[in-house]
Amino acid sequence: MLLTGESFGPKYQPKPNMSLLEVADWLGEKANIFLRLMREADFERGIHYNLTYQKIKRVRQAIIDEPEKYAHTYEGKRLVVFPIYPPKRLVESLLECSKLILLSATLYKSDISKLTDKPFGFLDLDSPIHKDRRRVIVDPAPIQFNYQTDPKLVAVWIRKILNKYPHRNTIIHVTYDWGRKLKPHLGKVLINTKDNKSDVLRKFKEKGGVWLAGGCAEGIDLKGESCTLNIIPILPRPNLGDPIVRKRRSLPGGQQAYDLTVLRKLQQQVGRSTRSEKDYSLIVVGDKETGRLIKKYSDKLSKTFLESIEER
């Protein structure tokens, strides 16, 4: 988030429903206001006004230079402007070096080509973890799950997998909202919110069980015996109600970028439970779209991820 209407105070609130070009014009007007305030203020207040003035100028110029990389939305009376791709200035500062090495298991060639037109090398290295120790079984549910699906039907598929692979410490990757909807249908399970995630993670590692894990695709390290079953009922699709998601999807190549974001997040969820060559976990994915997406983008996915996939 680069800027909100709150930066200007109640006297200078944004007009409702402005286009991006109108936002740039509006920011120009506000920059002039803060420039005048800065010149008229005492030293300390002048510093505050100058910082706001510089911030407005940077955001306005970025929108003018690369409007396709920015989006905006309204949250009540607040205007929020944000980049949908890395801004040019940030990329240029990143590339100001003789050699840059980026390391990630979920970095695709298309990610690099969006950053620069300079030549680059891309290494798809073997994983130290044998594929038999990180099997990803695509076991589709009878229907396609989406945000409108009855939670009882999703819970039926989850219970089927829990019964098929019983007595395992299990993480079930869901959104926070889906966690709340599924909890009444799954009995005695752990569930977390944004605020207590670390506490629930600690409890799961100490006592095991079944965990409805919201927002746990990243930053969760379930090594050893702490998790041997990893269930992913629904693919982690970005919310199409989010303006940044809508803007990215509307651009040329936007659908592919959206699909690869889904698969990237899936890879991150898969990777929570097999953390070293000595670990073992079974990952089961229920979304019927999984196989189609993996086949469609197989030339873009890592070979270590592809070789671990088994379709039922």
Phi, psi and omega in degrees: 000122183268326191200143172230160179300338180297339180298336187260349181081167186298337182289336188237040184293148182291155173285146182288145170060039174285148170285172181295322178294321177294327176298316179299318178296317180297320178295324177298318177299318182289327177299318179295323178297314182288332175295318178294316179299320180298318183289332183268347188273166172289177189300308184295315180293327179297323177298315179300313180295324180294318178299317178295318179300314180296322179296314179298316180300316181298314182295315180299314181294323179296320178295318180295318183290318185221068183299332181292345182263005184232154175220166178213157179211173179239129175244093188068238178268001184269137171262130180237125178247134182210153177279142176262344171224161181304127180298151184304317183298320179294317180296316181298320178293326179293324185269005178279070180201166180280332179207135179234128178243123177250128183243122177194143175281348182237035177258123182256158178302322181297333177295319181288318182295337175285336182277322189205155173260007177287152178295146179212156175260151181224118181251125175256091189277153176292149177274144175289348181267123179294145184300331179291344179263001178215051182293133178246105183263121175270105184240081192299142172290161182297333179235163176281122178281141171210185187293344180265355183295141176299124180304332179299322181290321177294319180296325178299315179295318180299315180297325177300316180291319178298322179287329180288326180234075189281166172058042177236143171292122194233132169253135176243111183282120179217170169280167178300319181295316179293326176302315179296322182287328184275332185309315182295343185257001184238007174070222188278092178227156173282150176212145182237160169249181175297327188278330186248020184303314183294324179293318180291322177301314179299316180297319179296318179294326182282318189244347180072203181107208180241130186236116169282100193259103177273134176064038185242027179288338182230154172075012180247124184244099182252075184270170178064224182267008185292338177204116180244357174227127185235110185253131178235093185291319187232133178302142183281077182280133173299145184291118181288351173280349180281126183299327179293323178292315180299317182294315179299319183290334182280345181282161175306132183076012185293325180293319177297317178299320178297312181298319180291330174296320177299312182292325177297315179295322176300314178302321180294320177295317178302321187282359182289337194243359172231100193256350179204172181294345179265349180281162172216136169204154176251131180247130180236127182246131186257345185291127184295340181280349188301308183300318181297315181294320180296318178296317184298323185246027183298332180284350182253346184270157181290148181293329180292327176288314182298321184288346180271351185281132172231125179259136180261000000 
